[in-house]
Amino acid sequence: MPDAEAGRAAARRTDPFTPLTSEWLDVSGGHQIYVESAGRVGGIPALYLHGGPGSGCQPDHRRLFDPERFHAVLFDQRGAGRSRPTRSRDNNTLPDLIADMEAIRAKFGFERWLVAGGSWGATLALAYAEAHPTRVTGLVLRATFLGTRAEVEAAFGETLARFHPTLHRDFLEMLPEAERANPCDAYFRRILDPDPAIHGPAARAWHDTERALSEVKPARSHLDRLAIRSGSALPATPFMEAHYFSQDSFMAPDQLLRDATKLAGIPGIIVQGRYDLLCPPSTSARLAEVWRDAEIRVVEAAGHNLYDPGIRDAVMKAICDMAKRTAAP
């Protein structure tokens, strides 16, 4: 395990992975974002970006960074996790998130930092690096997602039908027949509808379908329609995903791939699950064709999830390897 020796010098703390700092940072548009830091003050500056959009950081994400070597910063993006207002989609766009990252960097006094993220976090990492290439020492990406409508439609359309035909049928049958020709658009409209009787079932169906696509061995091969139409708690991510994906992630068509030339000179490591149905290897390959400083590390027998066999270890090793590559002489 790459973290087997992590934190040896920080043993004076009961848990070397506990946050050094935690606070809410006022940013634009009435938002307060939750920000925490971990590791060692004076260590290698690093930033971790959670996925979703809309999920939030988890305590285990701190453990991706050796606390003896890194001064790592994690934050819940606007409307996600502990950030306020909870689940707010107002003044919540990709440029807003990039501006928040710059505000966080300035607050900590970092000139440059290593940026890591997976899935939507990889999208945001790429967008930030293309907007502020001089602020990035290196990128570590897992499950590369370029934030395009085409990727979402492929995952919930052709890919879902090929690998999970029963689930695909259930996914479509949750919609009126007239809306099934463009299911992603129909789901986005329904998830963003203010009526709970409309957005509740749509959000649960989207969430459960996405979860199955993210797992190599999903627990279910169909949708539980009774549970979907129940009054159970609503998952957060479908609402933020519908907000972003219905707006093409607030980017121009193919923006990240088109602007990948701006990444020239920034080293990158892309951790790719061989059987990732949401962010397939072809996406990483397309990016690496333009971004020549990127190295793809394929994890066999793994899919999309950070906790698929081998993925977490590969991400931790990539972060350590990137730190060695970018360390000042």
C-alpha positions, 0 to 999 in steps of 0.5 A: 500500500502506498500509504503504509509509511505515511505520516510517520513523522506526524505520529505526535497527532493521534491521527495524522490525517485529521484536518489541520484547518477547516472553515467556510470561505465566503465566495461570490454569489452568496456562497460559502464553501467548506474548505479543509487542509490536511498534512503538513504546513510547508509540505507540497501544495496539493488540491483534491477535487471531488466528483459528481458534481454535487457529491462533496469530499469524504474523510478518506480523500485526505488519505490519498496524500502522504501527510508527511509530504503534502499540504493538501487542500480539499473543498466541497464545491458550491451547493455540495457537501457542507457548503452553503446554501445546501444544494444551491444551484444559483450562481453555480457554474464551471467558471464560478468553481474555477474562481473559487479554486483561485480564491482558495489558492490565494488564501493559502498563499500557494504559488502553484499546486498539484491538482488531483481529481476523479470523474467530474473532479477530473473535468474541473481539474482540466478546466482549471489547468487550462484556465491557469496553467502557470498555477499547476505543477502537475495533474493526477486524474482518475476516470477522465470525463470531458464534461460533454453531453455526448459522453453522458448520452453515450453512457446512459444510452448505447453503453447502458443498453449494451451492458445492462439491457434490462436496466436500460429498459427500466430506465426508459420506462420510467419516462412517458413514451413520448419522451424516450427518444431523448432520455437524458434531456427528459430526465434533466427536465424532470429532475429540475422540475420543482414538483416533488412528484416529478423530480423525486422518481426521476432523481432516484432512477437517475441515481440508481442507474448511474450507480450501476454504471459505476460498478463492475459488479452492480448489486442490481440489474434493474430499477426498484420501482417501488423504492423509486416512487417512495418518499425516501430521501433524495440523493444530491448528485442528480440535481447538480448533474442535471443542472450542469449537464443540461448546460453542457457543463457551462463550456463550449462544445469540446472545450477541454479537448480543444484547449488541451494544447494549453496543458503543454509542459504540465505533467499528468498521470491518468488512472483509468479503469479498464471497464469504466462504463461512465468514463471509458478508456477511449476518452483518456486516449483522446485526451492524451493524443493532444496532451503529450505530457500525460501518461495513462495507467490502466488498472485491469479488472477495475471500473469507475469507482475509486474503490474498485480493486487497484484504483485507490492504490494507483491514484495514491502512487500517481500522486506520490510519483507526480510529487517526485517529478515536480519537486524543485531541484 
